[in-house]
Structures are given as C-alpha cells and as structure tokens.
Amino acid sequence: MIVRSFADITDTDRHVRSRSGTWESKRIVLAKENVGFSLHETTVFAGTETSMWYAN
C-alpha cells in the first residue's frame, strides 16, 4: 500500500508547476509504481487561461 500526503509531494519532483504560473499538478501515484493507474491533482488558478491537450 502506498500512503502519501500532499505534504510529502509539495516542492519535490512530483510537484509540477507551469512556466506561465497558471497551473500546478501534484502527482500522487505514478504509472511507474505499477499499481495499474496514475493519480494526480491539478489546480488551474482563477483568472488565468490555459490551453491543455490530454492524449489518450
């Protein structure tokens, strides 16, 4: 079992921020951990515009 908090992720390589400063993503579970899925929380900040593309 993986137990991980946002405090464990913040300011690590799992905490990704856009160069433009419009969003950030906290990668909680990564595909390389071989649990069959990945999980992240992405925050798009209010008052900003962001173009996104999610490939399948």
MOPAC internal coordinates of N, CA, C and O (Angstrom, degrees):
PM7 1SCF
backbone

  N    0.0000 0     0.00 0     0.00 0    0    0    0
  C    1.4385 1     0.00 0     0.00 0    1    0    0
  C    1.5270 1   108.64 1     0.00 0    2    1    0
  O    1.2310 1   121.22 1   -41.98 1    3    2    1
  N    1.3135 1   115.28 1   138.02 1    3    2    1
  C    1.4641 1   120.86 1   175.84 1    5    3    2
  C    1.5192 1   107.82 1  -101.56 1    6    5    3
  O    1.2310 1   120.47 1   -54.54 1    7    6    5
  N    1.3130 1   116.71 1   125.46 1    7    6    5
  C    1.4584 1   122.05 1   174.87 1    9    7    6
  C    1.5159 1   106.78 1  -120.60 1   10    9    7
  O    1.2310 1   120.92 1   -62.05 1   11   10    9
  N    1.3260 1   115.84 1   117.95 1   11   10    9
  C    1.4596 1   120.25 1  -174.66 1   13   11   10
  C    1.5250 1   108.22 1  -144.91 1   14   13   11
  O    1.2310 1   119.87 1   -44.30 1   15   14   13
  N    1.3140 1   117.86 1   135.70 1   15   14   13
  C    1.4641 1   121.47 1   178.42 1   17   15   14
  C    1.5286 1   109.66 1  -107.31 1   18   17   15
  O    1.2310 1   120.70 1   -14.63 1   19   18   17
  N    1.3190 1   116.26 1   165.37 1   19   18   17
  C    1.4663 1   119.64 1   175.91 1   21   19   18
  C    1.5251 1   110.83 1   -61.61 1   22   21   19
  O    1.2310 1   120.19 1   148.95 1   23   22   21
  N    1.3127 1   117.23 1   -31.05 1   23   22   21
  C    1.4680 1   120.11 1   177.12 1   25   23   22
  C    1.5277 1   110.72 1   -62.95 1   26   25   23
  O    1.2310 1   120.04 1   147.79 1   27   26   25
  N    1.3370 1   117.53 1   -32.21 1   27   26   25
  C    1.4691 1   121.50 1   177.22 1   29   27   26
  C    1.5268 1   111.90 1   -70.42 1   30   29   27
  O    1.2310 1   120.17 1   154.21 1   31   30   29
  N    1.3305 1   117.27 1   -25.79 1   31   30   29
  C    1.4616 1   123.09 1  -173.41 1   33   31   30
  C    1.5264 1   112.83 1   -94.66 1   34   33   31
  O    1.2310 1   120.25 1   143.39 1   35   34   33
  N    1.3246 1   117.13 1   -36.61 1   35   34   33
  C    1.4628 1   122.12 1  -174.33 1   37   35   34
  C    1.5220 1   111.40 1   -54.35 1   38   37   35
  O    1.2310 1   121.62 1   -49.08 1   39   38   37
  N    1.3449 1   114.50 1   130.92 1   39   38   37
  C    1.4701 1   123.49 1   178.56 1   41   39   38
  C    1.5304 1   113.67 1    64.11 1   42   41   39
  O    1.2310 1   120.44 1  -151.08 1   43   42   41
  N    1.3443 1   116.76 1    28.92 1   43   42   41
  C    1.4632 1   121.73 1   171.66 1   45   43   42
  C    1.5259 1   107.58 1  -116.56 1   46   45   43
  O    1.2310 1   119.94 1     3.13 1   47   46   45
  N    1.3316 1   117.72 1  -176.87 1   47   46   45
  C    1.4648 1   120.29 1   178.20 1   49   47   46
  C    1.5284 1   112.03 1   -68.29 1   50   49   47
  O    1.2310 1   119.56 1   168.93 1   51   50   49
  N    1.3182 1   118.44 1   -11.07 1   51   50   49
  C    1.4641 1   122.30 1   175.59 1   53   51   50
  C    1.5258 1   112.16 1   -84.29 1   54   53   51
  O    1.2310 1   119.71 1   170.62 1   55   54   53
  N    1.3067 1   118.15 1    -9.38 1   55   54   53
  C    1.4658 1   123.73 1  -179.45 1   57   55   54
  C    1.5281 1   107.19 1  -105.08 1   58   57   55
  O    1.2310 1   121.11 1   -78.88 1   59   58   57
  N    1.3268 1   115.49 1   101.12 1   59   58   57
  C    1.4611 1   121.47 1  -173.66 1   61   59   58
  C    1.5225 1   109.08 1  -105.01 1   62   61   59
  O    1.2310 1   120.97 1   -46.34 1   63   62   61
  N    1.3226 1   115.74 1   133.66 1   63   62   61
  C    1.4712 1   121.31 1   178.23 1   65   63   62
  C    1.5254 1   109.40 1  -121.54 1   66   65   63
  O    1.2310 1   120.83 1   -36.10 1   67   66   65
  N    1.3197 1   116.01 1   143.90 1   67   66   65
  C    1.4607 1   119.57 1   178.30 1   69   67   66
  C    1.5222 1   109.97 1   -72.19 1   70   69   67
  O    1.2310 1   121.36 1   -29.51 1   71   70   69
  N    1.3185 1   115.00 1   150.49 1   71   70   69
  C    1.4747 1   119.65 1   176.72 1   73   71   70
  C    1.5202 1   111.14 1   -62.46 1   74   73   71
  O    1.2310 1   120.84 1   147.88 1   75   74   73
  N    1.3306 1   116.01 1   -32.12 1   75   74   73
  C    1.4653 1   120.61 1  -178.25 1   77   75   74
  C    1.5275 1   112.70 1   -78.06 1   78   77   75
  O    1.2310 1   120.44 1   166.34 1   79   78   77
  N    1.3366 1   116.76 1   -13.66 1   79   78   77
  C    1.4575 1   120.50 1  -179.81 1   81   79   78
  C    1.5217 1   113.96 1    78.00 1   82   81   79
  O    1.2310 1   120.25 1  -165.12 1   83   82   81
  N    1.3496 1   117.12 1    14.88 1   83   82   81
  C    1.4613 1   119.86 1  -177.51 1   85   83   82
  C    1.5222 1   113.76 1   -91.00 1   86   85   83
  O    1.2310 1   119.64 1   165.14 1   87   86   85
  N    1.3308 1   118.28 1   -14.86 1   87   86   85
  C    1.4637 1   121.27 1  -179.63 1   89   87   86
  C    1.5216 1   110.95 1  -153.91 1   90   89   87
  O    1.2310 1   121.46 1   -15.66 1   91   90   89
  N    1.3294 1   114.80 1   164.34 1   91   90   89
  C    1.4595 1   122.19 1   172.14 1   93   91   90
  C    1.5207 1   108.27 1  -144.76 1   94   93   91
  O    1.2310 1   120.53 1   -25.61 1   95   94   93
  N    1.3193 1   116.60 1   154.39 1   95   94   93
  C    1.4570 1   121.85 1  -179.43 1   97   95   94
  C    1.5200 1   109.38 1  -135.33 1   98   97   95
  O    1.2310 1   121.01 1   -46.63 1   99   98   97
  N    1.3127 1   115.67 1   133.37 1   99   98   97
  C    1.4635 1   121.54 1   176.20 1  101   99   98
  C    1.5179 1   107.43 1  -109.84 1  102  101   99
  O    1.2310 1   120.67 1   -65.82 1  103  102  101
  N    1.3414 1   116.32 1   114.18 1  103  102  101
  C    1.4565 1   122.62 1  -175.92 1  105  103  102
  C    1.5245 1   109.02 1   -88.81 1  106  105  103
  O    1.2310 1   120.72 1   -74.03 1  107  106  105
  N    1.3056 1   116.22 1   105.97 1  107  106  105
  C    1.4568 1   122.53 1  -173.27 1  109  107  106
  C    1.5293 1   111.07 1   -83.79 1  110  109  107
  O    1.2310 1   120.72 1   129.68 1  111  110  109
  N    1.3254 1   116.23 1   -50.32 1  111  110  109
  C    1.4654 1   122.53 1   177.25 1  113  111  110
  C    1.5193 1   107.41 1  -126.91 1  114  113  111
  O    1.2310 1   120.28 1   -50.46 1  115  114  113
  N    1.3250 1   117.07 1   129.54 1  115  114  113
  C    1.4584 1   122.20 1  -178.77 1  117  115  114
  C    1.5236 1   110.68 1  -105.44 1  118  117  115
  O    1.2310 1   120.41 1   -28.49 1  119  118  117
  N    1.3276 1   116.82 1   151.51 1  119  118  117
  C    1.4680 1   121.71 1   179.58 1  121  119  118
  C    1.5239 1   111.32 1   -56.01 1  122  121  119
  O    1.2310 1   120.18 1   144.71 1  123  122  121
  N    1.3274 1   117.25 1   -35.29 1  123  122  121
  C    1.4694 1   120.57 1  -178.25 1  125  123  122
  C    1.5352 1   113.08 1   -65.29 1  126  125  123
  O    1.2310 1   120.27 1   168.92 1  127  126  125
  N    1.3251 1   117.09 1   -11.08 1  127  126  125
  C    1.4655 1   120.58 1   177.81 1  129  127  126
  C    1.5322 1   112.09 1   -83.24 1  130  129  127
  O    1.2310 1   120.84 1   178.89 1  131  130  129
  N    1.3329 1   115.99 1    -1.11 1  131  130  129
  C    1.4723 1   122.91 1   172.38 1  133  131  130
  C    1.5296 1   114.82 1    54.99 1  134  133  131
  O    1.2310 1   120.57 1  -137.74 1  135  134  133
  N    1.3238 1   116.52 1    42.26 1  135  134  133
  C    1.4646 1   118.97 1   174.12 1  137  135  134
  C    1.5327 1   111.33 1  -102.55 1  138  137  135
  O    1.2310 1   120.25 1  -176.99 1  139  138  137
  N    1.3293 1   117.12 1     3.01 1  139  138  137
  C    1.4576 1   121.59 1   176.04 1  141  139  138
  C    1.5122 1   115.39 1    93.44 1  142  141  139
  O    1.2310 1   120.07 1  -179.60 1  143  142  141
  N    1.3152 1   117.47 1     0.40 1  143  142  141
  C    1.4664 1   121.02 1   178.44 1  145  143  142
  C    1.5186 1   108.77 1  -161.10 1  146  145  143
  O    1.2310 1   120.91 1   -12.59 1  147  146  145
  N    1.3239 1   115.87 1   167.41 1  147  146  145
  C    1.4598 1   120.38 1   170.27 1  149  147  146
  C    1.5273 1   107.25 1  -122.48 1  150  149  147
  O    1.2310 1   120.82 1   -23.97 1  151  150  149
  N    1.3204 1   116.04 1   156.03 1  151  150  149
  C    1.4627 1   120.91 1  -177.16 1  153  151  150
  C    1.5146 1   108.39 1  -141.80 1  154  153  151
  O    1.2310 1   121.20 1   -48.54 1  155  154  153
  N    1.3196 1   115.32 1   131.46 1  155  154  153
  C    1.4578 1   119.20 1   176.84 1  157  155  154
  C    1.5226 1   109.71 1  -147.56 1  158  157  155
  O    1.2310 1   121.01 1   -19.69 1  159  158  157
  N    1.3128 1   115.68 1   160.31 1  159  158  157
  C    1.4566 1   121.96 1   173.62 1  161  159  158
  C    1.5142 1   106.94 1  -117.04 1  162  161  159
  O    1.2310 1   120.76 1   -59.87 1  163  162  161
  N    1.3205 1   116.15 1   120.13 1  163  162  161
  C    1.4583 1   121.07 1   179.08 1  165  163  162
  C    1.5158 1   108.56 1  -111.69 1  166  165  163
  O    1.2310 1   120.75 1   -49.29 1  167  166  165
  N    1.3232 1   116.18 1   130.71 1  167  166  165
  C    1.4542 1   122.50 1   177.98 1  169  167  166
  C    1.5156 1   108.73 1  -112.62 1  170  169  167
  O    1.2310 1   120.45 1   -56.69 1  171  170  169
  N    1.3327 1   116.75 1   123.31 1  171  170  169
  C    1.4630 1   122.43 1   172.86 1  173  171  170
  C    1.5218 1   105.24 1  -102.69 1  174  173  171
  O    1.2310 1   120.62 1   -58.58 1  175  174  173
  N    1.3175 1   116.41 1   121.42 1  175  174  173
  C    1.4554 1   121.18 1  -172.13 1  177  175  174
  C    1.5271 1   112.26 1   -73.79 1  178  177  175
  O    1.2310 1   120.78 1   -37.67 1  179  178  177
  N    1.3204 1   116.12 1   142.33 1  179  178  177
  C    1.4618 1   123.03 1  -179.02 1  181  179  178
  C    1.5226 1   110.88 1   -58.48 1  182  181  179
  O    1.2310 1   121.21 1   -36.51 1  183  182  181
  N    1.3260 1   115.28 1   143.49 1  183  182  181
  C    1.4581 1   120.77 1   176.40 1  185  183  182
  C    1.5154 1   114.13 1    79.44 1  186  185  183
  O    1.2310 1   119.77 1  -170.37 1  187  186  185
  N    1.3449 1   118.05 1     9.63 1  187  186  185
  C    1.4616 1   121.25 1  -179.86 1  189  187  186
  C    1.5229 1   109.74 1  -115.77 1  190  189  187
  O    1.2310 1   121.21 1   -16.49 1  191  190  189
  N    1.3330 1   115.30 1   163.51 1  191  190  189
  C    1.4611 1   121.65 1   174.57 1  193  191  190
  C    1.5122 1   108.00 1  -121.63 1  194  193  191
  O    1.2310 1   120.88 1   -45.34 1  195  194  193
  N    1.3304 1   115.92 1   134.66 1  195  194  193
  C    1.4568 1   121.16 1  -177.98 1  197  195  194
  C    1.5210 1   109.30 1  -139.03 1  198  197  195
  O    1.2310 1   120.46 1   -52.47 1  199  198  197
  N    1.3300 1   116.73 1   127.53 1  199  198  197
  C    1.4641 1   121.25 1   172.69 1  201  199  198
  C    1.5191 1   107.45 1   -89.30 1  202  201  199
  O    1.2310 1   120.65 1   -52.01 1  203  202  201
  N    1.3419 1   116.36 1   127.99 1  203  202  201
  C    1.4639 1   120.30 1  -178.79 1  205  203  202
  C    1.5191 1   109.84 1  -131.08 1  206  205  203
  O    1.2310 1   121.13 1   -30.02 1  207  206  205
  N    1.3297 1   115.45 1   149.98 1  207  206  205
  C    1.4510 1   122.45 1   176.09 1  209  207  206
  C    1.5107 1   107.74 1  -137.30 1  210  209  207
  O    1.2310 1   120.36 1   -59.53 1  211  210  209
  N    1.3150 1   116.92 1   120.47 1  211  210  209
  C    1.4575 1   122.05 1   177.58 1  213  211  210
  C    1.5249 1   108.61 1  -106.44 1  214  213  211
  O    1.2310 1   120.46 1   -71.55 1  215  214  213
  N    1.3128 1   116.72 1   108.45 1  215  214  213
  C    1.4632 1   121.31 1   178.04 1  217  215  214
  C    1.5245 1   109.63 1   -80.85 1  218  217  215
  O    1.2310 1   120.44 1   -35.83 1  219  218  217
  N    1.3031 1   116.77 1   144.17 1  219  218  217
  C    1.4691 1   120.50 1   176.99 1  221  219  218
  C    1.4949 1   109.97 1   -84.49 1  222  221  219
  O    1.2310 1   120.10 1   180.00 1  223  222  221

